[in-house]
Amino acid sequence: MNPVPAPEPSSPDVARRRFLKAGVALGAALAAGATRSAAGQPASDDPSRVVGGPMRPYGDRSRFEEAVRQKGPPSMPDEWGGNFTPLDETLGIITPSALHFEVCRGGVPEIDPQKHRLLIHGMVDRPLTLTIDEIKRLPSTSRIFFIECAGNTRSEWRAPLAPNVQFTHGLTSCSEWTGVALSLLLREAGAHKGATWIVAEGADATGNERSIPMAKAMDDVLVAYGQNGEAPRPGNGYPLRLLVPGWEGNVNVKWLRRIQVVDRPYMTRMESPDHTSLMPDGKARQFMFVMEAKSVITSPSGGHRVPGPGFCEIRGLAWSGRGLVRRVEVSVDGGKTWRDAKLQAPVLRFGHARFRLDWRWDGRPAVLQSRCTDETGYVQPTLAELTKVRGLNSIYHNNAIQGWKVAADGSVHNVHT
């Protein structure tokens, strides 16, 4: 008779060996799973029967999610131009930080936050030089704001050029921003009563400088060190960005390093030869800060295909630099008739607002449009109404109604009506 094997003695060393053996086996299984995933192997038909991949210190999105920003114009170097948000692939009102649009004119600087400083000087009693850690010690606030480049939709003044909503409207995004009220810093510095403007400067290679009225600076402007629960991405201003709610994107100075308190606008390069709008009489309109009420249908939109007649939910985004979006209307017949869309909560001042409308497509060609009305009563204009006042030589601040034509085969194209 074979003797019954004696049980393995229980001791801390034995328990440790068992744990290590189990850990090695599990680690090998996880590594194998990671290798299979990295090699692009098909996912298991029953994931509950396969050991999953390893947890990571910083989360990755699923390999099956492929939404990305796209660069434009493609002819320019990578250090210049815009990275456009895929608005038709985002959900809700918060844009993921990795998909938030970027505009650069000299590349994305690499900044060590331990070496970065914010200088506040000029017409003040107590000039300040603040580290990032010192700023973070001050009373903070978090708010949801959209940012829109003044050149958003610039391609659409004369003809319907961009193929999809990413390139017609993708230079706007919406994040939760965290930081310190600029008014607190200006009061701490002791801004003089005669000071009526500030000049904000970034640390990038272009030396972006913008003049901002003191009334706005003391109202709702943030010096932000957070975006969507973490530090801003480098392309969006790490480690400090000025957030100027409702005003054109270039005023929201990235890589903020200096604020000078002054008694007049300084007519910087970004506000004298650039960021002006040439009017029909040959004069240029300057300091067009506010981004007027605007909306766009993101689905179905250019490049999409409606699968066939029947139910289709029309979805889109609306926003206004003057505050709340009060109403969004949708037309499916090129603006002949309009229906009120449903605004999805929450609807926030200076935030993107989601809207949707139930639609049953009958299979015949249709032109989809949306128009926004904000809390001041301002109504988003047609392109004809806008160009009647502004002419055709403008580049910036095109907030005209956008049209998408659904053809009989379900394909969707950019049109002007």
C-alpha positions in Angstrom: 0.0 0.0 0.0 1.3 3.4 -0.9 1.6 5.7 2.0 -0.6 8.7 2.0 1.7 11.7 1.3 2.1 13.9 4.3 0.6 17.3 4.0 3.1 20.0 3.2 4.0 21.8 6.4 2.4 25.1 6.9 4.9 27.8 7.4 5.5 31.4 6.4 8.1 30.3 3.9 5.9 27.6 2.3 3.0 30.1 2.1 5.3 32.6 0.5 6.5 30.0 -2.1 2.8 29.2 -3.0 2.0 32.9 -3.4 5.0 33.5 -5.6 4.2 30.4 -7.8 0.6 31.6 -8.2 1.7 35.1 -8.9 4.1 33.9 -11.6 1.4 31.8 -13.3 -1.1 34.7 -13.2 1.5 37.1 -14.5 2.3 34.8 -17.4 -1.4 34.6 -18.2 -1.8 38.4 -18.1 1.3 38.9 -20.2 -0.1 36.4 -22.7 -3.4 38.2 -22.8 -1.5 41.6 -23.3 0.6 40.0 -26.1 -2.5 38.8 -27.8 -4.2 42.1 -27.5 -1.1 44.0 -28.7 -0.8 41.8 -31.7 -4.3 42.8 -32.7 -5.8 39.3 -32.3 -9.6 39.1 -32.3 -11.3 39.5 -29.0 -12.7 36.4 -27.4 -16.3 35.5 -28.2 -16.7 34.9 -24.4 -14.5 37.3 -22.4 -15.6 35.7 -19.2 -13.6 32.6 -20.0 -10.3 34.3 -20.7 -7.9 36.1 -18.3 -8.0 39.8 -19.2 -5.1 42.1 -19.7 -3.1 43.9 -17.0 -4.3 47.0 -15.2 -2.2 50.0 -16.1 -1.0 53.0 -14.0 -2.6 55.4 -16.5 -5.7 54.3 -18.3 -5.9 53.5 -22.0 -9.0 53.6 -24.0 -10.2 50.4 -25.7 -8.3 49.4 -28.9 -11.7 49.3 -30.6 -12.3 53.1 -30.0 -10.6 55.0 -32.8 -11.8 58.7 -32.7 -8.9 61.0 -33.2 -8.2 64.7 -33.9 -7.2 65.6 -37.4 -4.7 68.2 -38.4 -5.4 71.0 -40.7 -4.4 72.6 -43.0 -2.4 69.5 -44.0 0.1 71.5 -46.1 1.5 73.2 -43.0 4.2 71.9 -40.7 3.1 69.9 -37.6 4.1 72.9 -35.3 1.5 75.2 -37.0 -2.2 74.9 -37.5 -5.1 73.2 -35.8 -6.0 69.8 -34.4 -9.8 69.4 -35.0 -12.1 67.7 -32.5 -14.3 64.9 -34.0 -17.5 66.4 -32.7 -19.6 63.7 -34.3 -17.8 61.1 -32.2 -18.0 62.7 -28.8 -20.8 62.1 -26.3 -22.4 64.4 -23.8 -21.0 67.9 -23.3 -17.5 67.2 -22.0 -14.7 66.8 -24.6 -12.1 64.2 -23.6 -8.9 66.1 -22.9 -7.1 63.9 -25.5 -9.6 65.1 -28.1 -9.8 68.8 -27.1 -8.9 70.9 -30.1 -5.5 72.6 -30.3 -4.2 75.5 -32.3 -0.5 76.2 -32.4 1.7 78.7 -34.2 5.1 77.6 -33.0 4.7 74.1 -31.6 3.9 72.7 -28.2 6.4 73.8 -25.5 7.7 71.4 -22.9 7.5 73.2 -19.6 8.8 72.0 -16.2 6.1 73.0 -13.7 8.7 73.3 -11.0 10.5 76.0 -13.0 7.5 77.8 -14.4 6.5 81.1 -12.8 3.5 83.5 -13.3 4.5 87.2 -13.1 1.9 89.8 -12.3 3.2 93.4 -12.6 2.6 96.8 -14.2 0.1 99.1 -12.6 0.0 97.3 -9.2 1.2 98.0 -5.7 2.7 94.6 -5.1 4.1 92.8 -8.1 3.8 89.0 -7.7 5.9 86.1 -8.9 4.0 82.8 -8.2 5.0 79.2 -8.5 2.5 76.6 -9.6 2.4 75.2 -6.0 1.7 78.6 -4.6 -1.2 79.1 -7.0 -2.6 75.7 -6.1 -2.7 76.7 -2.4 -5.1 79.5 -3.1 -9.0 79.1 -3.1 -9.9 77.2 -6.2 -13.0 76.7 -8.3 -14.1 74.3 -11.1 -16.3 75.4 -13.9 -17.4 73.9 -17.3 -16.5 76.2 -20.2 -16.4 75.8 -24.0 -13.5 77.3 -25.9 -13.9 78.1 -29.6 -11.2 79.3 -32.0 -12.2 82.5 -33.8 -11.3 80.7 -37.0 -13.7 77.9 -36.5 -15.8 77.5 -39.6 -13.6 79.9 -41.5 -13.7 77.6 -44.6 -17.4 78.1 -45.1 -17.6 81.9 -45.9 -17.9 81.5 -49.7 -18.6 77.9 -50.5 -19.2 74.6 -48.7 -15.6 73.4 -48.7 -15.1 71.2 -45.6 -16.4 67.6 -46.0 -17.5 66.9 -42.4 -18.4 68.5 -39.1 -14.9 67.8 -37.8 -13.4 70.3 -40.3 -16.4 72.7 -40.4 -16.8 73.1 -36.6 -14.1 71.0 -34.9 -12.2 74.0 -33.4 -14.5 74.1 -30.4 -14.4 71.9 -27.3 -15.8 71.9 -23.8 -14.0 70.9 -20.5 -14.3 71.3 -16.8 -11.5 73.7 -15.8 -10.1 74.1 -12.4 -8.1 77.0 -11.1 -7.9 80.3 -9.3 -10.0 83.4 -10.1 -7.9 86.0 -11.8 -9.7 88.7 -9.8 -8.2 87.2 -6.6 -4.7 87.5 -7.9 -5.3 91.1 -9.2 -6.6 92.2 -5.8 -3.7 90.5 -4.1 -1.3 92.4 -6.4 -3.2 95.7 -5.7 -4.2 96.7 -9.2 -4.5 100.5 -9.5 -7.8 102.2 -10.0 -6.7 103.7 -13.2 -5.8 100.3 -14.7 -8.4 99.4 -17.4 -6.8 96.5 -19.2 -4.4 93.6 -18.7 -2.0 92.0 -21.2 -1.6 88.3 -20.9 1.4 86.5 -22.4 2.2 82.8 -23.1 5.5 81.0 -22.9 5.4 79.4 -26.4 7.7 80.2 -29.3 5.3 82.7 -30.8 5.0 84.9 -27.6 1.3 85.1 -27.9 0.0 88.3 -26.1 -3.6 89.5 -25.8 -5.1 92.6 -24.3 -8.2 92.0 -22.1 -10.4 94.7 -20.5 -10.1 94.9 -16.7 -13.9 94.6 -16.3 -13.7 91.1 -17.9 -10.6 90.1 -16.0 -12.3 91.0 -12.7 -15.5 89.2 -13.6 -15.2 85.4 -14.4 -11.7 84.7 -15.8 -9.7 81.8 -14.4 -6.1 81.0 -14.1 -6.5 77.3 -14.7 -4.1 74.4 -13.7 -6.7 71.6 -14.2 -8.7 70.2 -17.1 -11.2 67.4 -16.6 -9.8 66.3 -13.3 -6.1 66.4 -14.1 -3.5 68.9 -15.4 -4.1 70.4 -18.8 -2.6 68.5 -21.7 0.6 70.2 -23.1 -1.2 71.3 -26.3 -3.9 73.0 -24.2 -1.6 75.1 -22.0 0.2 73.0 -19.4 0.9 74.0 -16.7 -1.2 77.2 -16.7 -3.9 78.5 -19.0 -6.0 81.6 -18.9 -9.7 80.8 -19.2 -11.8 83.7 -20.5 -15.4 82.4 -20.7 -17.3 83.0 -23.9 -14.4 84.9 -25.7 -12.4 83.8 -28.7 -10.0 81.0 -28.2 -6.8 83.0 -28.8 -7.6 85.2 -25.8 -7.5 82.1 -23.6 -3.7 82.4 -23.4 -2.0 79.0 -23.1 1.3 78.4 -21.2 0.5 81.6 -19.2 3.6 83.2 -17.7 2.9 86.9 -17.4 0.1 89.4 -16.8 0.8 93.1 -17.1 -1.8 95.5 -15.6 -2.0 98.5 -18.0 -4.2 101.5 -18.8 -4.9 100.7 -22.5 -4.9 97.8 -25.0 -1.4 97.2 -26.3 -2.3 96.5 -29.9 -0.2 93.3 -30.0 0.5 91.3 -33.1 -2.4 89.0 -32.3 -4.9 91.9 -32.2 -3.8 94.4 -34.8 -2.7 92.7 -38.0 -4.3 89.4 -36.9 -7.6 88.5 -35.3 -9.4 91.4 -37.0 -12.2 91.2 -39.5 -12.2 93.1 -42.8 -15.6 94.7 -43.4 -17.2 95.6 -46.7 -16.1 99.3 -46.5 -12.5 98.3 -46.2 -12.2 99.0 -42.5 -11.2 96.2 -40.1 -13.3 95.4 -37.0 -11.1 94.9 -34.0 -11.5 93.3 -30.5 -14.4 91.0 -31.6 -14.0 89.1 -28.4 -17.4 87.4 -27.9 -18.2 84.1 -29.7 -21.9 84.6 -30.7 -24.6 82.0 -30.5 -23.9 79.0 -32.7 -25.0 75.4 -33.2 -24.4 72.5 -35.5 -26.0 69.1 -36.2 -23.3 66.5 -35.5 -25.4 63.5 -36.6 -26.3 62.9 -39.3 -23.6 65.2 -40.8 -21.1 65.3 -43.6 -19.6 62.0 -44.5 -22.3 60.0 -42.7 -24.9 57.7 -44.3 -28.4 57.4 -43.1 -29.1 53.6 -43.4 -32.5 54.0 -44.9 -36.0 55.5 -44.4 -37.4 55.4 -40.9 -36.5 56.7 -37.5 -33.4 58.8 -37.1 -32.4 60.9 -34.1 -30.9 64.2 -35.1 -28.2 65.3 -32.6 -26.0 68.3 -32.2 -24.3 70.9 -30.1 -25.1 74.5 -29.3 -23.2 77.2 -27.4 -23.0 81.0 -26.9 -20.4 83.3 -25.6 -23.1 85.5 -24.1 -24.4 82.8 -21.7 -27.1 80.3 -21.7 -28.5 78.5 -24.7 -32.3 79.0 -24.4 -33.6 77.4 -27.6 -32.4 75.3 -30.5 -34.6 74.7 -33.5 -34.1 72.2 -36.3 -35.2 72.3 -39.9 -35.3 69.3 -42.2 -36.4 71.3 -45.3 -33.6 73.8 -45.7 -35.1 76.4 -43.3 -38.6 76.5 -44.6 -40.1 75.2 -41.4 -38.6 74.7 -37.9 -39.2 72.5 -34.9 -38.0 72.9 -31.3 -35.3 70.4 -30.4 -35.0 69.0 -26.9 -32.1 70.4 -24.8 -30.3 67.7 -22.8 -29.6 68.6 -19.2 -27.4 70.2 -17.9 -27.5 73.4 -19.9 -24.8 75.6 -18.5 -23.7 79.2 -19.1 -20.7 79.2 -21.4 -20.9 75.4 -21.9 -21.7 73.2 -24.8 -25.4 72.2 -24.8 -26.6 68.9 -26.4 -29.8 68.9 -28.4 -31.8 66.2 -30.2 -34.9 65.8 -32.3 -36.8 62.7 -33.4 -37.1 62.5 -37.2 -38.6 60.0 -39.5 -36.9 60.2 -42.9 -39.1 59.4 -45.8 -36.2 58.6 -48.2 -36.4 61.8 -50.2 -33.6 64.4 -50.2 -33.6 66.6 -47.2 -31.5 69.5 -45.9 -30.9 69.5 -42.1 -30.1 72.7 -40.2 -30.1 74.0 -36.7 -30.3 77.5 -35.2 -29.6 78.6 -31.7 -31.1 81.4 -29.6 -29.3 82.5 -26.4 -30.5 84.1 -23.2 -30.0 87.6 -24.7 -32.5 86.9 -27.5 -29.7 86.7 -30.1 -30.7 84.3 -32.9 -28.0 82.5 -35.0 -28.1 84.0 -38.5 -28.1 82.4 -41.9 -25.0 82.9 -44.0 -26.8 85.4 -46.2 -27.7 87.5 -43.1 -24.2 87.3 -41.8 -22.4 88.2 -45.1 -24.9 91.1 -45.7 -23.3 92.8 -42.7 -19.8 91.4 -42.7 -19.1 90.8 -46.4 -17.0 88.0 -47.8 -13.5 89.1 -46.7 -13.8 87.9 -43.1 -11.9 85.0 -41.7 -13.0 84.9 -38.1 -16.3 84.6 -36.2 -18.4 82.7 -38.7 -21.5 81.6 -36.7 -23.8 81.1 -39.6 -26.4 78.2 -39.8 -24.8 75.0 -41.2 -26.7 72.8 -43.7 -26.3 69.1 -44.3 -28.0 67.5 -47.4 -29.2 64.0 -47.0 -29.3 62.5 -50.5 -31.8 59.8 -51.6 -29.1 57.2 -51.1 -28.7 58.3 -47.5 -25.3 60.0 -48.0 -24.8 63.3 -46.2 -23.0 66.3 -47.7 -22.1 69.9 -46.8 -24.3 72.4 -48.5 -25.1 76.1 -48.5 -28.7 77.1 -48.8 
